[in-house]
Amino acid sequence: MQQWEYHVELVDVSGFWSPNVDPSTLSLMLNKAGKDGWELVSIVDLNQAQGQSSRLIVTFKRPKAFN
């Protein structure tokens, strides 16, 4: 049976759509994880009041290596 290992990152997105934040930052993180063999499983938005986001929980998985 296939076994998996997981990697979770907490990403600060406060002000994500403001001119001070480059949205491509998330793309760079996702691409780096993909190159390291991680597959994106989910992104969960940690909403604040009025639906604004401040952080995302990004979860990845990859097949567990057996030695």
mmCIF file of the N, C-alpha and C atoms, coordinates in Angstrom:
data_MODEL
# 
_entry.id   MODEL 
# 
loop_
_atom_site.group_PDB 
_atom_site.id 
_atom_site.type_symbol 
_atom_site.label_atom_id 
_atom_site.label_alt_id 
_atom_site.label_comp_id 
_atom_site.label_asym_id 
_atom_site.label_entity_id 
_atom_site.label_seq_id 
_atom_site.pdbx_PDB_ins_code 
_atom_site.Cartn_x 
_atom_site.Cartn_y 
_atom_site.Cartn_z 
_atom_site.occupancy 
_atom_site.B_iso_or_equiv 
_atom_site.pdbx_formal_charge 
_atom_site.auth_seq_id 
_atom_site.auth_comp_id 
_atom_site.auth_asym_id 
_atom_site.auth_atom_id 
_atom_site.pdbx_PDB_model_num 
ATOM 1   N N  . MET A 1 1  ? 0.845   -1.183 0.000  1.00 0.00 ? 1  MET A N  1 
ATOM 2   C CA . MET A 1 1  ? 0.000   0.000  0.000  1.00 0.00 ? 1  MET A CA 1 
ATOM 3   C C  . MET A 1 1  ? 0.893   1.249  0.000  1.00 0.00 ? 1  MET A C  1 
ATOM 4   N N  . GLN A 1 2  ? 0.505   2.213  -0.805 1.00 0.00 ? 2  GLN A N  1 
ATOM 5   C CA . GLN A 1 2  ? 1.259   3.470  -0.890 1.00 0.00 ? 2  GLN A CA 1 
ATOM 6   C C  . GLN A 1 2  ? 1.152   4.234  0.426  1.00 0.00 ? 2  GLN A C  1 
ATOM 7   N N  . GLN A 1 3  ? 2.285   4.721  0.905  1.00 0.00 ? 3  GLN A N  1 
ATOM 8   C CA . GLN A 1 3  ? 2.294   5.574  2.088  1.00 0.00 ? 3  GLN A CA 1 
ATOM 9   C C  . GLN A 1 3  ? 2.760   6.958  1.668  1.00 0.00 ? 3  GLN A C  1 
ATOM 10  N N  . TRP A 1 4  ? 2.289   7.966  2.393  1.00 0.00 ? 4  TRP A N  1 
ATOM 11  C CA . TRP A 1 4  ? 2.571   9.356  2.045  1.00 0.00 ? 4  TRP A CA 1 
ATOM 12  C C  . TRP A 1 4  ? 3.257   10.066 3.202  1.00 0.00 ? 4  TRP A C  1 
ATOM 13  N N  . GLU A 1 5  ? 4.043   11.061 2.850  1.00 0.00 ? 5  GLU A N  1 
ATOM 14  C CA . GLU A 1 5  ? 4.532   12.011 3.844  1.00 0.00 ? 5  GLU A CA 1 
ATOM 15  C C  . GLU A 1 5  ? 3.928   13.363 3.484  1.00 0.00 ? 5  GLU A C  1 
ATOM 16  N N  . TYR A 1 6  ? 3.713   14.187 4.491  1.00 0.00 ? 6  TYR A N  1 
ATOM 17  C CA . TYR A 1 6  ? 3.033   15.466 4.301  1.00 0.00 ? 6  TYR A CA 1 
ATOM 18  C C  . TYR A 1 6  ? 3.914   16.621 4.751  1.00 0.00 ? 6  TYR A C  1 
ATOM 19  N N  . HIS A 1 7  ? 3.685   17.753 4.109  1.00 0.00 ? 7  HIS A N  1 
ATOM 20  C CA . HIS A 1 7  ? 4.397   18.985 4.445  1.00 0.00 ? 7  HIS A CA 1 
ATOM 21  C C  . HIS A 1 7  ? 3.355   20.100 4.494  1.00 0.00 ? 7  HIS A C  1 
ATOM 22  N N  . VAL A 1 8  ? 3.348   20.873 5.570  1.00 0.00 ? 8  VAL A N  1 
ATOM 23  C CA . VAL A 1 8  ? 2.376   21.956 5.747  1.00 0.00 ? 8  VAL A CA 1 
ATOM 24  C C  . VAL A 1 8  ? 3.122   23.267 5.923  1.00 0.00 ? 8  VAL A C  1 
ATOM 25  N N  . GLU A 1 9  ? 2.666   24.287 5.201  1.00 0.00 ? 9  GLU A N  1 
ATOM 26  C CA . GLU A 1 9  ? 3.244   25.631 5.338  1.00 0.00 ? 9  GLU A CA 1 
ATOM 27  C C  . GLU A 1 9  ? 2.144   26.613 5.687  1.00 0.00 ? 9  GLU A C  1 
ATOM 28  N N  . LEU A 1 10 ? 2.467   27.545 6.556  1.00 0.00 ? 10 LEU A N  1 
ATOM 29  C CA . LEU A 1 10 ? 1.570   28.640 6.898  1.00 0.00 ? 10 LEU A CA 1 
ATOM 30  C C  . LEU A 1 10 ? 2.060   29.863 6.137  1.00 0.00 ? 10 LEU A C  1 
ATOM 31  N N  . VAL A 1 11 ? 1.218   30.388 5.255  1.00 0.00 ? 11 VAL A N  1 
ATOM 32  C CA . VAL A 1 11 ? 1.611   31.486 4.375  1.00 0.00 ? 11 VAL A CA 1 
ATOM 33  C C  . VAL A 1 11 ? 0.873   32.752 4.784  1.00 0.00 ? 11 VAL A C  1 
ATOM 34  N N  . ASP A 1 12 ? 1.617   33.806 5.056  1.00 0.00 ? 12 ASP A N  1 
ATOM 35  C CA . ASP A 1 12 ? 1.031   35.102 5.404  1.00 0.00 ? 12 ASP A CA 1 
ATOM 36  C C  . ASP A 1 12 ? 0.592   35.796 4.122  1.00 0.00 ? 12 ASP A C  1 
ATOM 37  N N  . VAL A 1 13 ? -0.704  36.063 4.003  1.00 0.00 ? 13 VAL A N  1 
ATOM 38  C CA . VAL A 1 13 ? -1.231  36.737 2.817  1.00 0.00 ? 13 VAL A CA 1 
ATOM 39  C C  . VAL A 1 13 ? -1.923  38.050 3.171  1.00 0.00 ? 13 VAL A C  1 
ATOM 40  N N  . SER A 1 14 ? -1.662  38.571 4.353  1.00 0.00 ? 14 SER A N  1 
ATOM 41  C CA . SER A 1 14 ? -2.277  39.848 4.706  1.00 0.00 ? 14 SER A CA 1 
ATOM 42  C C  . SER A 1 14 ? -1.798  40.895 3.711  1.00 0.00 ? 14 SER A C  1 
ATOM 43  N N  . GLY A 1 15 ? -2.722  41.594 3.140  1.00 0.00 ? 15 GLY A N  1 
ATOM 44  C CA . GLY A 1 15 ? -2.379  42.583 2.124  1.00 0.00 ? 15 GLY A CA 1 
ATOM 45  C C  . GLY A 1 15 ? -2.013  41.963 0.790  1.00 0.00 ? 15 GLY A C  1 
ATOM 46  N N  . PHE A 1 16 ? -2.453  40.710 0.548  1.00 0.00 ? 16 PHE A N  1 
ATOM 47  C CA . PHE A 1 16 ? -2.062  39.974 -0.663 1.00 0.00 ? 16 PHE A CA 1 
ATOM 48  C C  . PHE A 1 16 ? -2.377  40.739 -1.944 1.00 0.00 ? 16 PHE A C  1 
ATOM 49  N N  . TRP A 1 17 ? -3.509  41.422 -1.987 1.00 0.00 ? 17 TRP A N  1 
ATOM 50  C CA . TRP A 1 17 ? -3.894  42.150 -3.206 1.00 0.00 ? 17 TRP A CA 1 
ATOM 51  C C  . TRP A 1 17 ? -3.479  43.615 -3.162 1.00 0.00 ? 17 TRP A C  1 
ATOM 52  N N  . SER A 1 18 ? -2.777  44.008 -2.137 1.00 0.00 ? 18 SER A N  1 
ATOM 53  C CA . SER A 1 18 ? -2.310  45.389 -2.070 1.00 0.00 ? 18 SER A CA 1 
ATOM 54  C C  . SER A 1 18 ? -1.105  45.552 -2.984 1.00 0.00 ? 18 SER A C  1 
ATOM 55  N N  . PRO A 1 19 ? -0.798  46.778 -3.388 1.00 0.00 ? 19 PRO A N  1 
ATOM 56  C CA . PRO A 1 19 ? 0.356   47.002 -4.257 1.00 0.00 ? 19 PRO A CA 1 
ATOM 57  C C  . PRO A 1 19 ? 1.678   46.624 -3.605 1.00 0.00 ? 19 PRO A C  1 
ATOM 58  N N  . ASN A 1 20 ? 1.692   46.457 -2.278 1.00 0.00 ? 20 ASN A N  1 
ATOM 59  C CA . ASN A 1 20 ? 2.931   46.139 -1.573 1.00 0.00 ? 20 ASN A CA 1 
ATOM 60  C C  . ASN A 1 20 ? 3.297   44.661 -1.625 1.00 0.00 ? 20 ASN A C  1 
ATOM 61  N N  . VAL A 1 21 ? 2.364   43.798 -2.060 1.00 0.00 ? 21 VAL A N  1 
ATOM 62  C CA . VAL A 1 21 ? 2.605   42.359 -2.063 1.00 0.00 ? 21 VAL A CA 1 
ATOM 63  C C  . VAL A 1 21 ? 2.561   41.836 -3.492 1.00 0.00 ? 21 VAL A C  1 
ATOM 64  N N  . ASP A 1 22 ? 3.547   41.016 -3.854 1.00 0.00 ? 22 ASP A N  1 
ATOM 65  C CA . ASP A 1 22 ? 3.615   40.427 -5.188 1.00 0.00 ? 22 ASP A CA 1 
ATOM 66  C C  . ASP A 1 22 ? 2.905   39.072 -5.173 1.00 0.00 ? 22 ASP A C  1 
ATOM 67  N N  . PRO A 1 23 ? 1.756   38.912 -5.862 1.00 0.00 ? 23 PRO A N  1 
ATOM 68  C CA . PRO A 1 23 ? 1.027   37.643 -5.858 1.00 0.00 ? 23 PRO A CA 1 
ATOM 69  C C  . PRO A 1 23 ? 1.838   36.476 -6.414 1.00 0.00 ? 23 PRO A C  1 
ATOM 70  N N  . SER A 1 24 ? 2.880   36.742 -7.164 1.00 0.00 ? 24 SER A N  1 
ATOM 71  C CA . SER A 1 24 ? 3.681   35.644 -7.716 1.00 0.00 ? 24 SER A CA 1 
ATOM 72  C C  . SER A 1 24 ? 4.490   34.923 -6.637 1.00 0.00 ? 24 SER A C  1 
ATOM 73  N N  . THR A 1 25 ? 4.548   35.483 -5.435 1.00 0.00 ? 25 THR A N  1 
ATOM 74  C CA . THR A 1 25 ? 5.265   34.836 -4.335 1.00 0.00 ? 25 THR A CA 1 
ATOM 75  C C  . THR A 1 25 ? 4.687   33.450 -4.050 1.00 0.00 ? 25 THR A C  1 
ATOM 76  N N  . LEU A 1 26 ? 3.367   33.334 -4.053 1.00 0.00 ? 26 LEU A N  1 
ATOM 77  C CA . LEU A 1 26 ? 2.730   32.038 -3.823 1.00 0.00 ? 26 LEU A CA 1 
ATOM 78  C C  . LEU A 1 26 ? 3.070   31.069 -4.952 1.00 0.00 ? 26 LEU A C  1 
ATOM 79  N N  . SER A 1 27 ? 3.075   31.551 -6.180 1.00 0.00 ? 27 SER A N  1 
ATOM 80  C CA . SER A 1 27 ? 3.433   30.703 -7.324 1.00 0.00 ? 27 SER A CA 1 
ATOM 81  C C  . SER A 1 27 ? 4.856   30.180 -7.202 1.00 0.00 ? 27 SER A C  1 
ATOM 82  N N  . LEU A 1 28 ? 5.766   31.021 -6.762 1.00 0.00 ? 28 LEU A N  1 
ATOM 83  C CA . LEU A 1 28 ? 7.157   30.589 -6.591 1.00 0.00 ? 28 LEU A CA 1 
ATOM 84  C C  . LEU A 1 28 ? 7.256   29.474 -5.550 1.00 0.00 ? 28 LEU A C  1 
ATOM 85  N N  . MET A 1 29 ? 6.531   29.621 -4.441 1.00 0.00 ? 29 MET A N  1 
ATOM 86  C CA . MET A 1 29 ? 6.549   28.604 -3.399 1.00 0.00 ? 29 MET A CA 1 
ATOM 87  C C  . MET A 1 29 ? 5.967   27.288 -3.911 1.00 0.00 ? 29 MET A C  1 
ATOM 88  N N  . LEU A 1 30 ? 4.853   27.361 -4.646 1.00 0.00 ? 30 LEU A N  1 
ATOM 89  C CA . LEU A 1 30 ? 4.225   26.152 -5.179 1.00 0.00 ? 30 LEU A CA 1 
ATOM 90  C C  . LEU A 1 30 ? 5.129   25.461 -6.195 1.00 0.00 ? 30 LEU A C  1 
ATOM 91  N N  . ASN A 1 31 ? 5.768   26.236 -7.066 1.00 0.00 ? 31 ASN A N  1 
ATOM 92  C CA . ASN A 1 31 ? 6.668   25.655 -8.065 1.00 0.00 ? 31 ASN A CA 1 
ATOM 93  C C  . ASN A 1 31 ? 7.881   24.993 -7.418 1.00 0.00 ? 31 ASN A C  1 
ATOM 94  N N  . LYS A 1 32 ? 8.424   25.614 -6.383 1.00 0.00 ? 32 LYS A N  1 
ATOM 95  C CA . LYS A 1 32 ? 9.574   25.019 -5.689 1.00 0.00 ? 32 LYS A CA 1 
ATOM 96  C C  . LYS A 1 32 ? 9.171   23.698 -5.043 1.00 0.00 ? 32 LYS A C  1 
ATOM 97  N N  . ALA A 1 33 ? 8.019   23.679 -4.403 1.00 0.00 ? 33 ALA A N  1 
ATOM 98  C CA . ALA A 1 33 ? 7.549   22.441 -3.777 1.00 0.00 ? 33 ALA A CA 1 
ATOM 99  C C  . ALA A 1 33 ? 7.349   21.353 -4.830 1.00 0.00 ? 33 ALA A C  1 
ATOM 100 N N  . GLY A 1 34 ? 6.798   21.713 -5.981 1.00 0.00 ? 34 GLY A N  1 
ATOM 101 C CA . GLY A 1 34 ? 6.604   20.746 -7.060 1.00 0.00 ? 34 GLY A CA 1 
ATOM 102 C C  . GLY A 1 34 ? 7.916   20.174 -7.558 1.00 0.00 ? 34 GLY A C  1 
ATOM 103 N N  . LYS A 1 35 ? 8.933   21.006 -7.684 1.00 0.00 ? 35 LYS A N  1 
ATOM 104 C CA . LYS A 1 35 ? 10.249  20.529 -8.121 1.00 0.00 ? 35 LYS A CA 1 
ATOM 105 C C  . LYS A 1 35 ? 10.864  19.571 -7.108 1.00 0.00 ? 35 LYS A C  1 
ATOM 106 N N  . ASP A 1 36 ? 10.487  19.736 -5.834 1.00 0.00 ? 36 ASP A N  1 
ATOM 107 C CA . ASP A 1 36 ? 10.992  18.855 -4.778 1.00 0.00 ? 36 ASP A CA 1 
ATOM 108 C C  . ASP A 1 36 ? 10.140  17.592 -4.629 1.00 0.00 ? 36 ASP A C  1 
ATOM 109 N N  . GLY A 1 37 ? 9.170   17.409 -5.535 1.00 0.00 ? 37 GLY A N  1 
ATOM 110 C CA . GLY A 1 37 ? 8.352   16.202 -5.524 1.00 0.00 ? 37 GLY A CA 1 
ATOM 111 C C  . GLY A 1 37 ? 7.064   16.291 -4.734 1.00 0.00 ? 37 GLY A C  1 
ATOM 112 N N  . TRP A 1 38 ? 6.744   17.471 -4.209 1.00 0.00 ? 38 TRP A N  1 
ATOM 113 C CA . TRP A 1 38 ? 5.523   17.640 -3.423 1.00 0.00 ? 38 TRP A CA 1 
ATOM 114 C C  . TRP A 1 38 ? 4.344   17.943 -4.330 1.00 0.00 ? 38 TRP A C  1 
ATOM 115 N N  . GLU A 1 39 ? 3.202   17.333 -4.043 1.00 0.00 ? 39 GLU A N  1 
ATOM 116 C CA . GLU A 1 39 ? 1.953   17.579 -4.752 1.00 0.00 ? 39 GLU A CA 1 
ATOM 117 C C  . GLU A 1 39 ? 1.030   18.375 -3.835 1.00 0.00 ? 39 GLU A C  1 
ATOM 118 N N  . LEU A 1 40 ? 0.441   19.442 -4.365 1.00 0.00 ? 40 LEU A N  1 
ATOM 119 C CA . LEU A 1 40 ? -0.483  20.257 -3.575 1.00 0.00 ? 40 LEU A CA 1 
ATOM 120 C C  . LEU A 1 40 ? -1.736  19.449 -3.266 1.00 0.00 ? 40 LEU A C  1 
ATOM 121 N N  . VAL A 1 41 ? -2.107  19.403 -1.983 1.00 0.00 ? 41 VAL A N  1 
ATOM 122 C CA . VAL A 1 41 ? -3.306  18.692 -1.550 1.00 0.00 ? 41 VAL A CA 1 
ATOM 123 C C  . VAL A 1 41 ? -4.436  19.679 -1.293 1.00 0.00 ? 41 VAL A C  1 
ATOM 124 N N  . SER A 1 42 ? -4.133  20.754 -0.564 1.00 0.00 ? 42 SER A N  1 
ATOM 125 C CA . SER A 1 42 ? -5.183  21.723 -0.252 1.00 0.00 ? 42 SER A CA 1 
ATOM 126 C C  . SER A 1 42 ? -4.585  23.053 0.171  1.00 0.00 ? 42 SER A C  1 
ATOM 127 N N  . ILE A 1 43 ? -5.415  24.071 0.014  1.00 0.00 ? 43 ILE A N  1 
ATOM 128 C CA . ILE A 1 43 ? -5.115  25.395 0.558  1.00 0.00 ? 43 ILE A CA 1 
ATOM 129 C C  . ILE A 1 43 ? -6.342  25.806 1.361  1.00 0.00 ? 43 ILE A C  1 
ATOM 130 N N  . VAL A 1 44 ? -6.145  26.071 2.640  1.00 0.00 ? 44 VAL A N  1 
ATOM 131 C CA . VAL A 1 44 ? -7.242  26.464 3.521  1.00 0.00 ? 44 VAL A CA 1 
ATOM 132 C C  . VAL A 1 44 ? -7.033  27.910 3.925  1.00 0.00 ? 44 VAL A C  1 
ATOM 133 N N  . ASP A 1 45 ? -8.064  28.707 3.724  1.00 0.00 ? 45 ASP A N  1 
ATOM 134 C CA . ASP A 1 45 ? -8.042  30.127 4.045  1.00 0.00 ? 45 ASP A CA 1 
ATOM 135 C C  . ASP A 1 45 ? -8.450  30.324 5.501  1.00 0.00 ? 45 ASP A C  1 
ATOM 136 N N  . LEU A 1 46 ? -7.609  30.992 6.275  1.00 0.00 ? 46 LEU A N  1 
ATOM 137 C CA . LEU A 1 46 ? -7.953  31.325 7.658  1.00 0.00 ? 46 LEU A CA 1 
ATOM 138 C C  . LEU A 1 46 ? -8.560  32.722 7.663  1.00 0.00 ? 46 LEU A C  1 
ATOM 139 N N  . ASN A 1 47 ? -9.873  32.768 7.517  1.00 0.00 ? 47 ASN A N  1 
ATOM 140 C CA . ASN A 1 47 ? -10.580 34.040 7.399  1.00 0.00 ? 47 ASN A CA 1 
ATOM 141 C C  . ASN A 1 47 ? -10.581 34.820 8.701  1.00 0.00 ? 47 ASN A C  1 
ATOM 142 N N  . GLN A 1 48 ? -10.540 36.135 8.525  1.00 0.00 ? 48 GLN A N  1 
ATOM 143 C CA . GLN A 1 48 ? -10.753 37.042 9.639  1.00 0.00 ? 48 GLN A CA 1 
ATOM 144 C C  . GLN A 1 48 ? -12.154 37.617 9.463  1.00 0.00 ? 48 GLN A C  1 
ATOM 145 N N  . ALA A 1 49 ? -12.454 38.672 10.171 1.00 0.00 ? 49 ALA A N  1 
ATOM 146 C CA . ALA A 1 49 ? -13.754 39.324 10.068 1.00 0.00 ? 49 ALA A CA 1 
ATOM 147 C C  . ALA A 1 49 ? -13.990 39.843 8.655  1.00 0.00 ? 49 ALA A C  1 
ATOM 148 N N  . GLN A 1 50 ? -15.223 39.863 8.234  1.00 0.00 ? 50 GLN A N  1 
ATOM 149 C CA . GLN A 1 50 ? -15.652 40.349 6.928  1.00 0.00 ? 50 GLN A CA 1 
ATOM 150 C C  . GLN A 1 50 ? -14.999 39.586 5.769  1.00 0.00 ? 50 GLN A C  1 
ATOM 151 N N  . GLY A 1 51 ? -14.596 38.342 6.001  1.00 0.00 ? 51 GLY A N  1 
ATOM 152 C CA . GLY A 1 51 ? -14.062 37.510 4.934  1.00 0.00 ? 51 GLY A CA 1 
ATOM 153 C C  . GLY A 1 51 ? -12.652 37.829 4.491  1.00 0.00 ? 51 GLY A C  1 
ATOM 154 N N  . GLN A 1 52 ? -11.972 38.735 5.169  1.00 0.00 ? 52 GLN A N  1 
ATOM 155 C CA . GLN A 1 52 ? -10.596 39.048 4.797  1.00 0.00 ? 52 GLN A CA 1 
ATOM 156 C C  . GLN A 1 52 ? -9.682  37.910 5.222  1.00 0.00 ? 52 GLN A C  1 
ATOM 157 N N  . SER A 1 53 ? -8.649  37.687 4.439  1.00 0.00 ? 53 SER A N  1 
ATOM 158 C CA . SER A 1 53 ? -7.694  36.621 4.732  1.00 0.00 ? 53 SER A CA 1 
ATOM 159 C C  . SER A 1 53 ? -6.407  37.208 5.275  1.00 0.00 ? 53 SER A C  1 
ATOM 160 N N  . SER A 1 54 ? -5.803  36.490 6.199  1.00 0.00 ? 54 SER A N  1 
ATOM 161 C CA . SER A 1 54 ? -4.493  36.899 6.684  1.00 0.00 ? 54 SER A CA 1 
ATOM 162 C C  . SER A 1 54 ? -3.466  35.789 6.497  1.00 0.00 ? 54 SER A C  1 
ATOM 163 N N  . ARG A 1 55 ? -3.943  34.530 6.509  1.00 0.00 ? 55 ARG A N  1 
ATOM 164 C CA . ARG A 1 55 ? -3.022  33.401 6.376  1.00 0.00 ? 55 ARG A CA 1 
ATOM 165 C C  . ARG A 1 55 ? -3.688  32.259 5.614  1.00 0.00 ? 55 ARG A C  1 
ATOM 166 N N  . LEU A 1 56 ? -2.852  31.462 4.972  1.00 0.00 ? 56 LEU A N  1 
ATOM 167 C CA . LEU A 1 56 ? -3.296  30.247 4.302  1.00 0.00 ? 56 LEU A CA 1 
ATOM 168 C C  . LEU A 1 56 ? -2.530  29.066 4.889  1.00 0.00 ? 56 LEU A C  1 
ATOM 169 N N  . ILE A 1 57 ? -3.210  27.955 5.044  1.00 0.00 ? 57 ILE A N  1 
ATOM 170 C CA . ILE A 1 57 ? -2.537  26.705 5.378  1.00 0.00 ? 57 ILE A CA 1 
ATOM 171 C C  . ILE A 1 57 ? -2.422  25.931 4.074  1.00 0.00 ? 57 ILE A C  1 
ATOM 172 N N  . VAL A 1 58 ? -1.192  25.688 3.634  1.00 0.00 ? 58 VAL A N  1 
ATOM 173 C CA . VAL A 1 58 ? -0.927  25.010 2.366  1.00 0.00 ? 58 VAL A CA 1 
ATOM 174 C C  . VAL A 1 58 ? -0.376  23.621 2.691  1.00 0.00 ? 58 VAL A C  1 
ATOM 175 N N  . THR A 1 59 ? -1.063  22.580 2.210  1.00 0.00 ? 59 THR A N  1 
ATOM 176 C CA . THR A 1 59 ? -0.683  21.205 2.516  1.00 0.00 ? 59 THR A CA 1 
ATOM 177 C C  . THR A 1 59 ? -0.247  20.483 1.245  1.00 0.00 ? 59 THR A C  1 
ATOM 178 N N  . PHE A 1 60 ? 0.899   19.799 1.342  1.00 0.00 ? 60 PHE A N  1 
ATOM 179 C CA . PHE A 1 60 ? 1.460   19.027 0.236  1.00 0.00 ? 60 PHE A CA 1 
ATOM 180 C C  . PHE A 1 60 ? 1.636   17.578 0.676  1.00 0.00 ? 60 PHE A C  1 
ATOM 181 N N  . LYS A 1 61 ? 1.706   16.671 -0.313 1.00 0.00 ? 61 LYS A N  1 
ATOM 182 C CA . LYS A 1 61 ? 2.047   15.281 -0.026 1.00 0.00 ? 61 LYS A CA 1 
ATOM 183 C C  . LYS A 1 61 ? 2.974   14.765 -1.119 1.00 0.00 ? 61 LYS A C  1 
ATOM 184 N N  . ARG A 1 62 ? 3.712   13.701 -0.776 1.00 0.00 ? 62 ARG A N  1 
ATOM 185 C CA . ARG A 1 62 ? 4.519   12.981 -1.762 1.00 0.00 ? 62 ARG A CA 1 
ATOM 186 C C  . ARG A 1 62 ? 4.684   11.554 -1.257 1.00 0.00 ? 62 ARG A C  1 
ATOM 187 N N  . PRO A 1 63 ? 4.951   10.631 -2.173 1.00 0.00 ? 63 PRO A N  1 
ATOM 188 C CA . PRO A 1 63 ? 5.134   9.247  -1.738 1.00 0.00 ? 63 PRO A CA 1 
ATOM 189 C C  . PRO A 1 63 ? 6.282   9.147  -0.742 1.00 0.00 ? 63 PRO A C  1 
ATOM 190 N N  . LYS A 1 64 ? 6.055   8.361  0.281  1.00 0.00 ? 64 LYS A N  1 
ATOM 191 C CA . LYS A 1 64 ? 7.076   8.168  1.307  1.00 0.00 ? 64 LYS A CA 1 
ATOM 192 C C  . LYS A 1 64 ? 8.186   7.286  0.750  1.00 0.00 ? 64 LYS A C  1 
ATOM 193 N N  . ALA A 1 65 ? 9.417   7.713  0.947  1.00 0.00 ? 65 ALA A N  1 
ATOM 194 C CA . ALA A 1 65 ? 10.571  6.948  0.471  1.00 0.00 ? 65 ALA A CA 1 
ATOM 195 C C  . ALA A 1 65 ? 10.915  5.871  1.490  1.00 0.00 ? 65 ALA A C  1 
ATOM 196 N N  . PHE A 1 66 ? 11.156  4.682  0.996  1.00 0.00 ? 66 PHE A N  1 
ATOM 197 C CA . PHE A 1 66 ? 11.564  3.577  1.864  1.00 0.00 ? 66 PHE A CA 1 
ATOM 198 C C  . PHE A 1 66 ? 13.030  3.300  1.633  1.00 0.00 ? 66 PHE A C  1 
ATOM 199 N N  . ASN A 1 67 ? 13.775  3.161  2.703  1.00 0.00 ? 67 ASN A N  1 
ATOM 200 C CA . ASN A 1 67 ? 15.217  2.903  2.602  1.00 0.00 ? 67 ASN A CA 1 
ATOM 201 C C  . ASN A 1 67 ? 15.510  1.429  2.691  1.00 0.00 ? 67 ASN A C  1 
# 
